Amino acid sequence: MGLLAILRKLKSSPDKELRILLLGLDNAGKTTLLKSLASEDIAHITPTQGFNIKSVQSEGFRLNVWDIGGQRKIRPYWRNYFENTDVLIYVIDSADRKRLEETGQELEELLSEAALAGVPLLIYANKQDLLHAAPASEIATGLGLHTIKDRAWQIQACSATAGEGIKDGMEWISKTVKKK
Amino acid sequence: MLFGSLYWYAFWFFRPLVKWFLRKTTKLCELQRVCYGEPSGASRTLGVEFSLVHSKVQRIQEVVGMMNERSENCEFTGKFLKSNIELAVISLIRVKKINPTIHTQFIKSFGRTVEQIWGYKQLTVEVENLRRTPYDASNPEHEDLLIGLWERLNPDIPLEARITKQWQDIGFQGDDPKTDFRGMGLLGLHNLYYFSDYYQKVAQHVLLHSQHPVNGYTFAIVGINLTSLAYHLLQDGAAKTHVFNFVKGSPVMRHFHQLYCYLFCEFDRFWFDSKPKSIMDFTRIIDAFEVSIRSSLANPQTVFRINMLVDTI
């Protein structure tokens, strides 16, 4: 760590901590998103067996991001990580049109969980760099997002590999949390 | 931390003096002292590599640069191999004024370390190329390997379709393995295929372990994560101790696959010894496994050999 970074750290007031849960089907791009948030190399990603955690500094917050594997066998364990979640980020592979229904069902189940009641929801419509990706508006309609009334929510088009759209989503999170 | 950096400061400060002194007293250059003094394998080859890479002699730097370039272009193989080694040896004995008729043993040992050092470098390039190649479902060669993997693991159970839930039985995430290779690309598939092909009985046995209803893990996905471990060990040079002790000459892809198979067998043992509560313990256990492998590799005598007996009754 450079001297400047240490000084800056001493000077700034301790940031507010946020616990963020990152969920979605396998191959949605959760780990790529996590690494991209932490400005880490995204070339060597492997399927997440279990989970990854990273602490990221963003928008004046200290984010503790929990990235849980998305394969069907792991999904029953998601609920072990619900407690004390400040924001739920749900990642969707916009190009995987065959599984849009499956991802919708999983999301619906999550939103009906008591432990996640009222938790703000950010949906990343990921992989927008792929040619056949569905636009965010189409996904929002498909998932019936407009019927969500019990929490703040937002859908954000992004490409985790290109790093596009991620910042906009994080800005929404910081605005939403500050309002609370 | 402070003492560590002080040590290295003193080391680099006094190194030329120490080298000069030893040269005068032993009448041997550093490379000769390494080749005569260290046993063949990692100790010797790592010593030679260190000496060459840090040499301040311009001609040696040129030769090192040339060898790097040739191994990066994968020219450190087949018919070029011998002439490359000769070039390195001849350049060195000229620069260091070594009498080749007296130091025949040195020339032999030094040539072998050159072969190992740049063979390893070339292997990292080949492994990287394979990793960068994404799995392509429209390429019949890729598809054949994938189907071949199934057939070797489950010779008695035919695959019902190309896209089927059966893939989850060998530990892929969904109905189509093609998206599971991710950042490891074709390298992940080649590793799994080699394991199931070359050590078929062992691989079937490990697969059976992995299918334990409570403590099991997902075979193929864990396999791809182990490819990532083997890849990083190779690329950051940690695997050099094992490779230089294991392979007499130029290491090739087969040796990388064998390192992978060793890691798979050891991980299987390590996993059950760690008493996992569920698959969610994976991150913790693979991190501990990596620490244990890296600490073994820090010992220059380490050589990994597969140590798993399978009863075939």
Interface residues (C-beta under 8 A of the other chain):
Chain A: D26 N27 I42 A43 H44 I45 T46 P47 Q49 G50 F51 N52 G70 Q71 R72 K73 I74 Y77 N80
Chain B: R131 Q168 Q173 G174 T179 D180 R182 G183 M184 G188 Y217 T218 I221 V222 I224 N225 T227 S228 Y231 H232 S278 I279 M280 D281 F282 T283 R284 I286
